[in-house]
């Protein structure tokens, strides 16, 4: 079983911003996030969309997000 719970996209984006990511560009539901020392990350979810454990684990690999950050 995954250590990641399901979470709303708005909550995940807020957690990414808290750990140092910044919105570089915004186009509809696509947000380009940047953080010093990391490649840019495209966050392409609507705010109310539910993100499952598998996708959260993938996002974590690319962004450094941890379950306790949510």
PDB file of N, CA, C, O and CB in Angstrom:
ATOM      1  N   UNK A   1       0.839  -1.181   0.000  1.00  0.00           N
ATOM      2  CA  UNK A   1       0.000   0.000   0.000  1.00  0.00           C
ATOM      3  C   UNK A   1       0.887   1.248   0.000  1.00  0.00           C
ATOM      4  O   UNK A   1       1.951   1.261   0.619  1.00  0.00           O
ATOM      5  CB  UNK A   1      -0.956  -0.004   1.221  1.00  0.00           C
ATOM      6  N   UNK A   2       0.454   2.263  -0.677  1.00  0.00           N
ATOM      7  CA  UNK A   2       1.214   3.497  -0.831  1.00  0.00           C
ATOM      8  C   UNK A   2       1.175   4.345   0.434  1.00  0.00           C
ATOM      9  O   UNK A   2       0.188   4.339   1.170  1.00  0.00           O
ATOM     10  CB  UNK A   2       0.681   4.296  -2.005  1.00  0.00           C
ATOM     11  N   UNK A   3       2.253   5.067   0.674  1.00  0.00           N
ATOM     12  CA  UNK A   3       2.282   5.989   1.807  1.00  0.00           C
ATOM     13  C   UNK A   3       1.597   7.308   1.452  1.00  0.00           C
ATOM     14  O   UNK A   3       1.399   8.167   2.311  1.00  0.00           O
ATOM     15  CB  UNK A   3       3.731   6.246   2.251  1.00  0.00           C
ATOM     16  N   UNK A   4       1.241   7.456   0.188  1.00  0.00           N
ATOM     17  CA  UNK A   4       0.611   8.691  -0.288  1.00  0.00           C
ATOM     18  C   UNK A   4      -0.903   8.590  -0.212  1.00  0.00           C
ATOM     19  O   UNK A   4      -1.474   7.614  -0.697  1.00  0.00           O
ATOM     20  CB  UNK A   4       1.046   9.000  -1.726  1.00  0.00           C
ATOM     21  N   UNK A   5      -1.570   9.578   0.387  1.00  0.00           N
ATOM     22  CA  UNK A   5      -3.027   9.618   0.345  1.00  0.00           C
ATOM     23  C   UNK A   5      -3.473  10.330  -0.929  1.00  0.00           C
ATOM     24  O   UNK A   5      -2.669  11.000  -1.577  1.00  0.00           O
ATOM     25  CB  UNK A   5      -3.601  10.326   1.605  1.00  0.00           C
ATOM     26  N   UNK A   6      -4.726  10.195  -1.285  1.00  0.00           N
ATOM     27  CA  UNK A   6      -5.265  11.008  -2.375  1.00  0.00           C
ATOM     28  C   UNK A   6      -5.398  12.433  -1.851  1.00  0.00           C
ATOM     29  O   UNK A   6      -5.622  12.650  -0.660  1.00  0.00           O
ATOM     30  CB  UNK A   6      -6.652  10.451  -2.892  1.00  0.00           C
ATOM     31  N   UNK A   7      -5.256  13.409  -2.761  1.00  0.00           N
ATOM     32  CA  UNK A   7      -5.358  14.807  -2.331  1.00  0.00           C
ATOM     33  C   UNK A   7      -5.868  15.655  -3.491  1.00  0.00           C
ATOM     34  O   UNK A   7      -5.662  15.321  -4.658  1.00  0.00           O
ATOM     35  CB  UNK A   7      -3.981  15.339  -1.825  1.00  0.00           C
ATOM     36  N   UNK A   8      -6.526  16.737  -3.161  1.00  0.00           N
ATOM     37  CA  UNK A   8      -6.988  17.685  -4.179  1.00  0.00           C
ATOM     38  C   UNK A   8      -5.776  18.406  -4.769  1.00  0.00           C
ATOM     39  O   UNK A   8      -4.790  18.652  -4.074  1.00  0.00           O
ATOM     40  CB  UNK A   8      -8.008  18.714  -3.575  1.00  0.00           C
ATOM     41  N   UNK A   9      -5.858  18.735  -6.039  1.00  0.00           N
ATOM     42  CA  UNK A   9      -4.754  19.399  -6.735  1.00  0.00           C
ATOM     43  C   UNK A   9      -4.407  20.729  -6.069  1.00  0.00           C
ATOM     44  O   UNK A   9      -3.234  21.092  -5.994  1.00  0.00           O
ATOM     45  CB  UNK A   9      -5.111  19.625  -8.211  1.00  0.00           C
ATOM     46  N   UNK A  10      -5.395  21.446  -5.595  1.00  0.00           N
ATOM     47  CA  UNK A  10      -5.153  22.737  -4.923  1.00  0.00           C
ATOM     48  C   UNK A  10      -4.238  22.544  -3.710  1.00  0.00           C
ATOM     49  O   UNK A  10      -3.335  23.346  -3.469  1.00  0.00           O
ATOM     50  CB  UNK A  10      -6.499  23.388  -4.480  1.00  0.00           C
ATOM     51  N   UNK A  11      -4.482  21.475  -2.956  1.00  0.00           N
ATOM     52  CA  UNK A  11      -3.676  21.181  -1.762  1.00  0.00           C
ATOM     53  C   UNK A  11      -2.246  20.796  -2.139  1.00  0.00           C
ATOM     54  O   UNK A  11      -1.297  21.195  -1.464  1.00  0.00           O
ATOM     55  CB  UNK A  11      -4.325  20.049  -0.944  1.00  0.00           C
ATOM     56  N   UNK A  12      -2.093  20.036  -3.197  1.00  0.00           N
ATOM     57  CA  UNK A  12      -0.760  19.623  -3.656  1.00  0.00           C
ATOM     58  C   UNK A  12       0.017  20.842  -4.144  1.00  0.00           C
ATOM     59  O   UNK A  12       1.194  20.993  -3.818  1.00  0.00           O
ATOM     60  CB  UNK A  12      -0.867  18.558  -4.787  1.00  0.00           C
ATOM     61  N   UNK A  13      -0.622  21.703  -4.913  1.00  0.00           N
ATOM     62  CA  UNK A  13       0.036  22.913  -5.394  1.00  0.00           C
ATOM     63  C   UNK A  13       0.467  23.791  -4.218  1.00  0.00           C
ATOM     64  O   UNK A  13       1.574  24.330  -4.224  1.00  0.00           O
ATOM     65  CB  UNK A  13      -0.897  23.698  -6.336  1.00  0.00           C
ATOM     66  N   UNK A  14      -0.388  23.938  -3.221  1.00  0.00           N
ATOM     67  CA  UNK A  14      -0.044  24.739  -2.037  1.00  0.00           C
ATOM     68  C   UNK A  14       1.171  24.150  -1.318  1.00  0.00           C
ATOM     69  O   UNK A  14       2.035  24.889  -0.846  1.00  0.00           O
ATOM     70  CB  UNK A  14      -1.247  24.818  -1.069  1.00  0.00           C
ATOM     71  N   UNK A  15       1.235  22.818  -1.236  1.00  0.00           N
ATOM     72  CA  UNK A  15       2.378  22.162  -0.592  1.00  0.00           C
ATOM     73  C   UNK A  15       3.658  22.410  -1.392  1.00  0.00           C
ATOM     74  O   UNK A  15       4.713  22.658  -0.809  1.00  0.00           O
ATOM     75  CB  UNK A  15       2.123  20.641  -0.449  1.00  0.00           C
ATOM     76  N   UNK A  16       3.573  22.345  -2.717  1.00  0.00           N
ATOM     77  CA  UNK A  16       4.743  22.610  -3.553  1.00  0.00           C
ATOM     78  C   UNK A  16       5.235  24.040  -3.366  1.00  0.00           C
ATOM     79  O   UNK A  16       6.441  24.281  -3.306  1.00  0.00           O
ATOM     80  CB  UNK A  16       4.416  22.354  -5.028  1.00  0.00           C
ATOM     81  N   UNK A  17       4.317  24.977  -3.275  1.00  0.00           N
ATOM     82  CA  UNK A  17       4.700  26.374  -3.060  1.00  0.00           C
ATOM     83  C   UNK A  17       5.344  26.559  -1.686  1.00  0.00           C
ATOM     84  O   UNK A  17       6.269  27.358  -1.539  1.00  0.00           O
ATOM     85  CB  UNK A  17       3.474  27.293  -3.198  1.00  0.00           C
ATOM     86  N   UNK A  18       4.864  25.830  -0.685  1.00  0.00           N
ATOM     87  CA  UNK A  18       5.445  25.922   0.664  1.00  0.00           C
ATOM     88  C   UNK A  18       6.870  25.394   0.708  1.00  0.00           C
ATOM     89  O   UNK A  18       7.686  25.903   1.476  1.00  0.00           O
ATOM     90  CB  UNK A  18       4.586  25.154   1.661  1.00  0.00           C
ATOM     91  N   UNK A  19       7.194  24.375  -0.105  1.00  0.00           N
ATOM     92  CA  UNK A  19       8.547  23.806  -0.056  1.00  0.00           C
ATOM     93  C   UNK A  19       9.514  24.511  -1.008  1.00  0.00           C
ATOM     94  O   UNK A  19      10.642  24.053  -1.195  1.00  0.00           O
ATOM     95  CB  UNK A  19       8.496  22.324  -0.391  1.00  0.00           C
ATOM     96  N   UNK A  20       9.087  25.607  -1.603  1.00  0.00           N
ATOM     97  CA  UNK A  20      10.029  26.420  -2.367  1.00  0.00           C
ATOM     98  C   UNK A  20       9.791  26.553  -3.860  1.00  0.00           C
ATOM     99  O   UNK A  20      10.530  27.274  -4.531  1.00  0.00           O
ATOM    100  CB  UNK A  20      11.340  25.884  -2.180  1.00  0.00           C
ATOM    101  N   UNK A  21       8.790  25.884  -4.398  1.00  0.00           N
ATOM    102  CA  UNK A  21       8.484  26.021  -5.812  1.00  0.00           C
ATOM    103  C   UNK A  21       7.761  27.344  -6.046  1.00  0.00           C
ATOM    104  O   UNK A  21       7.031  27.817  -5.175  1.00  0.00           O
ATOM    105  CB  UNK A  21       7.629  24.830  -6.310  1.00  0.00           C
ATOM    106  N   UNK A  22       7.961  27.937  -7.212  1.00  0.00           N
ATOM    107  CA  UNK A  22       7.291  29.183  -7.588  1.00  0.00           C
ATOM    108  C   UNK A  22       6.627  29.004  -8.938  1.00  0.00           C
ATOM    109  O   UNK A  22       7.126  28.269  -9.790  1.00  0.00           O
ATOM    110  CB  UNK A  22       8.287  30.368  -7.624  1.00  0.00           C
ATOM    111  N   UNK A  23       5.493  29.680  -9.136  1.00  0.00           N
ATOM    112  CA  UNK A  23       4.810  29.621 -10.427  1.00  0.00           C
ATOM    113  C   UNK A  23       5.557  30.542 -11.383  1.00  0.00           C
ATOM    114  O   UNK A  23       5.630  31.754 -11.181  1.00  0.00           O
ATOM    115  CB  UNK A  23       3.292  30.032 -10.302  1.00  0.00           C
ATOM    116  N   UNK A  24       6.109  29.935 -12.427  1.00  0.00           N
ATOM    117  CA  UNK A  24       6.872  30.680 -13.433  1.00  0.00           C
ATOM    118  C   UNK A  24       5.938  31.230 -14.506  1.00  0.00           C
ATOM    119  O   UNK A  24       6.040  32.389 -14.906  1.00  0.00           O
ATOM    120  CB  UNK A  24       7.953  29.782 -14.073  1.00  0.00           C
ATOM    121  N   UNK A  25       5.019  30.363 -14.968  1.00  0.00           N
ATOM    122  CA  UNK A  25       4.015  30.739 -15.969  1.00  0.00           C
ATOM    123  C   UNK A  25       2.720  30.036 -15.635  1.00  0.00           C
ATOM    124  O   UNK A  25       2.703  29.015 -14.947  1.00  0.00           O
ATOM    125  CB  UNK A  25       4.483  30.382 -17.413  1.00  0.00           C
ATOM    126  N   UNK A  26       1.629  30.602 -16.137  1.00  0.00           N
ATOM    127  CA  UNK A  26       0.305  30.060 -15.867  1.00  0.00           C
ATOM    128  C   UNK A  26      -0.518  30.161 -17.144  1.00  0.00           C
ATOM    129  O   UNK A  26      -0.645  31.243 -17.717  1.00  0.00           O
ATOM    130  CB  UNK A  26      -0.389  30.813 -14.686  1.00  0.00           C
ATOM    131  N   UNK A  27      -1.080  29.038 -17.594  1.00  0.00           N
ATOM    132  CA  UNK A  27      -1.920  29.031 -18.791  1.00  0.00           C
ATOM    133  C   UNK A  27      -3.063  28.045 -18.566  1.00  0.00           C
ATOM    134  O   UNK A  27      -2.899  26.842 -18.767  1.00  0.00           O
ATOM    135  CB  UNK A  27      -1.091  28.651 -20.072  1.00  0.00           C
ATOM    136  N   UNK A  28      -4.198  28.546 -18.155  1.00  0.00           N
ATOM    137  CA  UNK A  28      -5.335  27.671 -17.875  1.00  0.00           C
ATOM    138  C   UNK A  28      -5.048  26.807 -16.665  1.00  0.00           C
ATOM    139  O   UNK A  28      -4.713  27.324 -15.599  1.00  0.00           O
ATOM    140  CB  UNK A  28      -5.658  26.792 -19.089  1.00  0.00           C
ATOM    141  N   UNK A  29      -5.177  25.498 -16.816  1.00  0.00           N
ATOM    142  CA  UNK A  29      -4.898  24.600 -15.698  1.00  0.00           C
ATOM    143  C   UNK A  29      -3.424  24.183 -15.660  1.00  0.00           C
ATOM    144  O   UNK A  29      -3.008  23.481 -14.738  1.00  0.00           O
ATOM    145  CB  UNK A  29      -5.788  23.360 -15.786  1.00  0.00           C
ATOM    146  N   UNK A  30      -2.637  24.602 -16.642  1.00  0.00           N
ATOM    147  CA  UNK A  30      -1.212  24.265 -16.675  1.00  0.00           C
ATOM    148  C   UNK A  30      -0.398  25.359 -15.992  1.00  0.00           C
ATOM    149  O   UNK A  30      -0.492  26.536 -16.341  1.00  0.00           O
ATOM    150  CB  UNK A  30      -0.729  24.064 -18.132  1.00  0.00           C
ATOM    151  N   UNK A  31       0.392  24.948 -15.023  1.00  0.00           N
ATOM    152  CA  UNK A  31       1.287  25.883 -14.355  1.00  0.00           C
ATOM    153  C   UNK A  31       2.708  25.349 -14.477  1.00  0.00           C
ATOM    154  O   UNK A  31       2.965  24.178 -14.197  1.00  0.00           O
ATOM    155  CB  UNK A  31       0.885  26.085 -12.855  1.00  0.00           C
ATOM    156  N   UNK A  32       3.617  26.202 -14.892  1.00  0.00           N
ATOM    157  CA  UNK A  32       5.022  25.838 -14.965  1.00  0.00           C
ATOM    158  C   UNK A  32       5.638  26.302 -13.655  1.00  0.00           C
ATOM    159  O   UNK A  32       5.631  27.492 -13.340  1.00  0.00           O
ATOM    160  CB  UNK A  32       5.745  26.479 -16.225  1.00  0.00           C
ATOM    161  N   UNK A  33       6.174  25.344 -12.889  1.00  0.00           N
ATOM    162  CA  UNK A  33       6.776  25.658 -11.597  1.00  0.00           C
ATOM    163  C   UNK A  33       8.287  25.589 -11.719  1.00  0.00           C
ATOM    164  O   UNK A  33       8.820  24.767 -12.464  1.00  0.00           O
ATOM    165  CB  UNK A  33       6.270  24.693 -10.498  1.00  0.00           C
ATOM    166  N   UNK A  34       8.976  26.451 -10.986  1.00  0.00           N
ATOM    167  CA  UNK A  34      10.441  26.414 -10.996  1.00  0.00           C
ATOM    168  C   UNK A  34      10.952  26.493  -9.561  1.00  0.00           C
ATOM    169  O   UNK A  34      10.309  27.049  -8.671  1.00  0.00           O
ATOM    170  CB  UNK A  34      11.028  27.580 -11.855  1.00  0.00           C
ATOM    171  N   UNK A  35      12.141  25.908  -9.377  1.00  0.00           N
ATOM    172  CA  UNK A  35      12.808  25.909  -8.078  1.00  0.00           C
ATOM    173  C   UNK A  35      14.296  25.797  -8.349  1.00  0.00           C
ATOM    174  O   UNK A  35      14.725  25.004  -9.187  1.00  0.00           O
ATOM    175  CB  UNK A  35      12.297  24.740  -7.149  1.00  0.00           C
ATOM    176  N   UNK A  36      15.066  26.577  -7.650  1.00  0.00           N
ATOM    177  CA  UNK A  36      16.503  26.582  -7.832  1.00  0.00           C
ATOM    178  C   UNK A  36      17.076  25.179  -7.612  1.00  0.00           C
ATOM    179  O   UNK A  36      16.798  24.540  -6.598  1.00  0.00           O
ATOM    180  CB  UNK A  36      17.158  27.589  -6.878  1.00  0.00           C
ATOM    181  N   UNK A  37      17.870  24.714  -8.563  1.00  0.00           N
ATOM    182  CA  UNK A  37      18.488  23.401  -8.456  1.00  0.00           C
ATOM    183  C   UNK A  37      17.650  22.250  -8.985  1.00  0.00           C
ATOM    184  O   UNK A  37      18.094  21.103  -8.945  1.00  0.00           O
ATOM    185  CB  UNK A  37      18.817  23.138  -7.053  1.00  0.00           C
ATOM    186  N   UNK A  38      16.451  22.525  -9.479  1.00  0.00           N
ATOM    187  CA  UNK A  38      15.548  21.496 -10.000  1.00  0.00           C
ATOM    188  C   UNK A  38      15.120  21.890 -11.413  1.00  0.00           C
ATOM    189  O   UNK A  38      15.022  23.079 -11.718  1.00  0.00           O
ATOM    190  CB  UNK A  38      14.301  21.312  -9.069  1.00  0.00           C
ATOM    191  N   UNK A  39      14.865  20.908 -12.276  1.00  0.00           N
ATOM    192  CA  UNK A  39      14.295  21.260 -13.592  1.00  0.00           C
ATOM    193  C   UNK A  39      12.858  21.743 -13.417  1.00  0.00           C
ATOM    194  O   UNK A  39      12.181  21.361 -12.462  1.00  0.00           O
ATOM    195  CB  UNK A  39      14.341  20.039 -14.568  1.00  0.00           C
ATOM    196  N   UNK A  40      12.399  22.582 -14.341  1.00  0.00           N
ATOM    197  CA  UNK A  40      11.022  23.081 -14.292  1.00  0.00           C
ATOM    198  C   UNK A  40      10.050  21.901 -14.298  1.00  0.00           C
ATOM    199  O   UNK A  40      10.333  20.848 -14.869  1.00  0.00           O
ATOM    200  CB  UNK A  40      10.734  24.036 -15.490  1.00  0.00           C
ATOM    201  N   UNK A  41       8.910  22.096 -13.658  1.00  0.00           N
ATOM    202  CA  UNK A  41       7.897  21.052 -13.533  1.00  0.00           C
ATOM    203  C   UNK A  41       6.558  21.602 -14.002  1.00  0.00           C
ATOM    204  O   UNK A  41       6.145  22.682 -13.581  1.00  0.00           O
ATOM    205  CB  UNK A  41       7.801  20.537 -12.070  1.00  0.00           C
ATOM    206  N   UNK A  42       5.880  20.862 -14.873  1.00  0.00           N
ATOM    207  CA  UNK A  42       4.561  21.268 -15.371  1.00  0.00           C
ATOM    208  C   UNK A  42       3.499  20.626 -14.482  1.00  0.00           C
ATOM    209  O   UNK A  42       3.371  19.403 -14.429  1.00  0.00           O
ATOM    210  CB  UNK A  42       4.362  20.854 -16.879  1.00  0.00           C
ATOM    211  N   UNK A  43       2.745  21.466 -13.789  1.00  0.00           N
ATOM    212  CA  UNK A  43       1.650  21.009 -12.935  1.00  0.00           C
ATOM    213  C   UNK A  43       0.369  21.241 -13.726  1.00  0.00           C
ATOM    214  O   UNK A  43      -0.069  22.382 -13.874  1.00  0.00           O
ATOM    215  CB  UNK A  43       1.626  21.766 -11.533  1.00  0.00           C
ATOM    216  N   UNK A  44      -0.236  20.170 -14.236  1.00  0.00           N
ATOM    217  CA  UNK A  44      -1.354  20.287 -15.179  1.00  0.00           C
ATOM    218  C   UNK A  44      -2.642  19.679 -14.622  1.00  0.00           C
ATOM    219  O   UNK A  44      -3.201  18.749 -15.204  1.00  0.00           O
ATOM    220  CB  UNK A  44      -0.998  19.612 -16.500  1.00  0.00           C
ATOM    221  N   UNK A  45      -3.103  20.211 -13.498  1.00  0.00           N
ATOM    222  CA  UNK A  45      -4.328  19.710 -12.877  1.00  0.00           C
ATOM    223  C   UNK A  45      -5.250  20.876 -12.559  1.00  0.00           C
ATOM    224  O   UNK A  45      -4.793  21.970 -12.229  1.00  0.00           O
ATOM    225  CB  UNK A  45      -4.011  18.901 -11.596  1.00  0.00           C
ATOM    226  N   UNK A  46      -6.554  20.634 -12.659  1.00  0.00           N
ATOM    227  CA  UNK A  46      -7.528  21.623 -12.213  1.00  0.00           C
ATOM    228  C   UNK A  46      -7.560  21.606 -10.684  1.00  0.00           C
ATOM    229  O   UNK A  46      -7.325  20.566 -10.070  1.00  0.00           O
ATOM    230  CB  UNK A  46      -8.951  21.335 -12.815  1.00  0.00           C
ATOM    231  N   UNK A  47      -7.847  22.744 -10.078  1.00  0.00           N
ATOM    232  CA  UNK A  47      -7.780  22.878  -8.622  1.00  0.00           C
ATOM    233  C   UNK A  47      -8.585  21.843  -7.852  1.00  0.00           C
ATOM    234  O   UNK A  47      -8.130  21.356  -6.817  1.00  0.00           O
ATOM    235  CB  UNK A  47      -8.246  24.228  -8.234  1.00  0.00           C
ATOM    236  N   UNK A  48      -9.763  21.500  -8.333  1.00  0.00           N
ATOM    237  CA  UNK A  48     -10.629  20.584  -7.587  1.00  0.00           C
ATOM    238  C   UNK A  48     -10.429  19.118  -7.959  1.00  0.00           C
ATOM    239  O   UNK A  48     -11.094  18.243  -7.405  1.00  0.00           O
ATOM    240  CB  UNK A  48     -12.064  20.957  -7.808  1.00  0.00           C
ATOM    241  N   UNK A  49      -9.540  18.853  -8.869  1.00  0.00           N
ATOM    242  CA  UNK A  49      -9.279  17.479  -9.313  1.00  0.00           C
ATOM    243  C   UNK A  49      -8.593  16.685  -8.206  1.00  0.00           C
ATOM    244  O   UNK A  49      -7.716  17.200  -7.512  1.00  0.00           O
ATOM    245  CB  UNK A  49      -8.411  17.475 -10.591  1.00  0.00           C
ATOM    246  N   UNK A  50      -8.996  15.437  -8.048  1.00  0.00           N
ATOM    247  CA  UNK A  50      -8.402  14.546  -7.054  1.00  0.00           C
ATOM    248  C   UNK A  50      -7.185  13.852  -7.684  1.00  0.00           C
ATOM    249  O   UNK A  50      -7.282  13.274  -8.767  1.00  0.00           O
ATOM    250  CB  UNK A  50      -9.452  13.492  -6.540  1.00  0.00           C
ATOM    251  N   UNK A  51      -6.055  13.918  -6.999  1.00  0.00           N
ATOM    252  CA  UNK A  51      -4.825  13.273  -7.482  1.00  0.00           C
ATOM    253  C   UNK A  51      -4.600  12.040  -6.621  1.00  0.00           C
ATOM    254  O   UNK A  51      -4.539  12.132  -5.395  1.00  0.00           O
ATOM    255  CB  UNK A  51      -3.577  14.255  -7.424  1.00  0.00           C
ATOM    256  N   UNK A  52      -4.479  10.893  -7.264  1.00  0.00           N
ATOM    257  CA  UNK A  52      -4.325   9.626  -6.557  1.00  0.00           C
ATOM    258  C   UNK A  52      -2.902   9.367  -6.080  1.00  0.00           C
ATOM    259  O   UNK A  52      -1.977  10.103  -6.425  1.00  0.00           O
ATOM    260  CB  UNK A  52      -4.761   8.503  -7.441  1.00  0.00           C
ATOM    261  N   UNK A  53      -2.735   8.317  -5.284  1.00  0.00           N
ATOM    262  CA  UNK A  53      -1.437   7.986  -4.703  1.00  0.00           C
ATOM    263  C   UNK A  53      -0.326   7.746  -5.731  1.00  0.00           C
ATOM    264  O   UNK A  53       0.806   8.184  -5.529  1.00  0.00           O
ATOM    265  CB  UNK A  53      -1.581   6.774  -3.850  1.00  0.00           C
ATOM    266  N   UNK A  54      -0.637   7.065  -6.810  1.00  0.00           N
ATOM    267  CA  UNK A  54       0.389   6.785  -7.824  1.00  0.00           C
ATOM    268  C   UNK A  54       0.917   8.063  -8.461  1.00  0.00           C
ATOM    269  O   UNK A  54       2.126   8.229  -8.627  1.00  0.00           O
ATOM    270  CB  UNK A  54      -0.174   5.866  -8.906  1.00  0.00           C
ATOM    271  N   UNK A  55       0.008   8.965  -8.817  1.00  0.00           N
ATOM    272  CA  UNK A  55       0.427  10.217  -9.442  1.00  0.00           C
ATOM    273  C   UNK A  55       1.167  11.082  -8.438  1.00  0.00           C
ATOM    274  O   UNK A  55       2.122  11.766  -8.806  1.00  0.00           O
ATOM    275  CB  UNK A  55      -0.783  10.976 -10.012  1.00  0.00           C
ATOM    276  N   UNK A  56       0.753  11.071  -7.186  1.00  0.00           N
ATOM    277  CA  UNK A  56       1.460  11.840  -6.163  1.00  0.00           C
ATOM    278  C   UNK A  56       2.896  11.329  -5.991  1.00  0.00           C
ATOM    279  O   UNK A  56       3.819  12.120  -5.796  1.00  0.00           O
ATOM    280  CB  UNK A  56       0.704  11.768  -4.821  1.00  0.00           C
ATOM    281  N   UNK A  57       3.076  10.029  -6.064  1.00  0.00           N
ATOM    282  CA  UNK A  57       4.425   9.454  -5.962  1.00  0.00           C
ATOM    283  C   UNK A  57       5.286   9.912  -7.148  1.00  0.00           C
ATOM    284  O   UNK A  57       6.471  10.198  -6.978  1.00  0.00           O
ATOM    285  CB  UNK A  57       4.355   7.897  -5.911  1.00  0.00           C
ATOM    286  N   UNK A  58       4.701   9.979  -8.328  1.00  0.00           N
ATOM    287  CA  UNK A  58       5.443  10.464  -9.503  1.00  0.00           C
ATOM    288  C   UNK A  58       5.803  11.939  -9.361  1.00  0.00           C
ATOM    289  O   UNK A  58       6.921  12.349  -9.676  1.00  0.00           O
ATOM    290  CB  UNK A  58       4.618  10.251 -10.783  1.00  0.00           C
ATOM    291  N   UNK A  59       4.840  12.734  -8.881  1.00  0.00           N
ATOM    292  CA  UNK A  59       5.097  14.153  -8.661  1.00  0.00           C
ATOM    293  C   UNK A  59       6.222  14.318  -7.638  1.00  0.00           C
ATOM    294  O   UNK A  59       7.093  15.174  -7.793  1.00  0.00           O
ATOM    295  CB  UNK A  59       3.809  14.878  -8.184  1.00  0.00           C
ATOM    296  N   UNK A  60       6.194  13.489  -6.593  1.00  0.00           N
ATOM    297  CA  UNK A  60       7.210  13.565  -5.543  1.00  0.00           C
ATOM    298  C   UNK A  60       8.613  13.305  -6.090  1.00  0.00           C
ATOM    299  O   UNK A  60       9.565  13.978  -5.694  1.00  0.00           O
ATOM    300  CB  UNK A  60       6.894  12.566  -4.434  1.00  0.00           C
ATOM    301  N   UNK A  61       8.746  12.341  -6.990  1.00  0.00           N
ATOM    302  CA  UNK A  61      10.054  12.044  -7.585  1.00  0.00           C
ATOM    303  C   UNK A  61      10.619  13.238  -8.341  1.00  0.00           C
ATOM    304  O   UNK A  61      11.829  13.466  -8.340  1.00  0.00           O
ATOM    305  CB  UNK A  61       9.946  10.849  -8.522  1.00  0.00           C
ATOM    306  N   UNK A  62       9.742  13.995  -8.982  1.00  0.00           N
ATOM    307  CA  UNK A  62      10.188  15.116  -9.805  1.00  0.00           C
ATOM    308  C   UNK A  62      10.317  16.426  -9.032  1.00  0.00           C
ATOM    309  O   UNK A  62      10.925  17.376  -9.525  1.00  0.00           O
ATOM    310  CB  UNK A  62       9.238  15.307 -10.948  1.00  0.00           C
ATOM    311  N   UNK A  63       9.743  16.488  -7.813  1.00  0.00           N
ATOM    312  CA  UNK A  63       9.706  17.775  -7.108  1.00  0.00           C
ATOM    313  C   UNK A  63      10.294  17.754  -5.702  1.00  0.00           C
ATOM    314  O   UNK A  63      10.550  18.811  -5.127  1.00  0.00           O
ATOM    315  CB  UNK A  63       8.306  18.245  -7.026  1.00  0.00           C
ATOM    316  N   UNK A  64      10.508  16.578  -5.148  1.00  0.00           N
ATOM    317  CA  UNK A  64      11.004  16.508  -3.779  1.00  0.00           C
ATOM    318  C   UNK A  64       9.912  16.596  -2.731  1.00  0.00           C
ATOM    319  O   UNK A  64      10.202  16.741  -1.544  1.00  0.00           O
ATOM    320  CB  UNK A  64      11.988  17.596  -3.548  1.00  0.00           C
ATOM    321  N   UNK A  65       8.657  16.510  -3.154  1.00  0.00           N
ATOM    322  CA  UNK A  65       7.514  16.545  -2.232  1.00  0.00           C
ATOM    323  C   UNK A  65       7.528  15.293  -1.364  1.00  0.00           C
ATOM    324  O   UNK A  65       7.876  14.212  -1.839  1.00  0.00           O
ATOM    325  CB  UNK A  65       6.166  16.656  -3.011  1.00  0.00           C
ATOM    326  N   UNK A  66       7.152  15.433  -0.096  1.00  0.00           N
ATOM    327  CA  UNK A  66       7.062  14.301   0.829  1.00  0.00           C
ATOM    328  C   UNK A  66       5.642  14.216   1.381  1.00  0.00           C
ATOM    329  O   UNK A  66       4.944  15.229   1.418  1.00  0.00           O
ATOM    330  CB  UNK A  66       8.098  14.440   1.988  1.00  0.00           C
ATOM    331  N   UNK A  67       5.194  13.033   1.812  1.00  0.00           N
ATOM    332  CA  UNK A  67       3.825  12.911   2.324  1.00  0.00           C
ATOM    333  C   UNK A  67       3.540  13.884   3.474  1.00  0.00           C
ATOM    334  O   UNK A  67       2.426  14.397   3.577  1.00  0.00           O
ATOM    335  CB  UNK A  67       3.574  11.484   2.790  1.00  0.00           C
ATOM    336  N   UNK A  68       4.513  14.142   4.328  1.00  0.00           N
ATOM    337  CA  UNK A  68       4.278  15.055   5.452  1.00  0.00           C
ATOM    338  C   UNK A  68       4.156  16.519   5.023  1.00  0.00           C
ATOM    339  O   UNK A  68       3.726  17.359   5.814  1.00  0.00           O
ATOM    340  CB  UNK A  68       5.397  14.921   6.458  1.00  0.00           C
ATOM    341  N   UNK A  69       4.535  16.835   3.771  1.00  0.00           N
ATOM    342  CA  UNK A  69       4.384  18.198   3.252  1.00  0.00           C
ATOM    343  C   UNK A  69       2.922  18.531   2.962  1.00  0.00           C
ATOM    344  O   UNK A  69       2.534  19.699   2.949  1.00  0.00           O
ATOM    345  CB  UNK A  69       5.219  18.376   1.980  1.00  0.00           C
ATOM    346  N   UNK A  70       2.119  17.498   2.732  1.00  0.00           N
ATOM    347  CA  UNK A  70       0.699  17.729   2.452  1.00  0.00           C
ATOM    348  C   UNK A  70       0.005  18.059   3.749  1.00  0.00           C
ATOM    349  O   UNK A  70      -1.204  18.293   3.760  1.00  0.00           O
ATOM    350  CB  UNK A  70       0.039  16.495   1.773  1.00  0.00           C
TER     351      UNK A  70
END
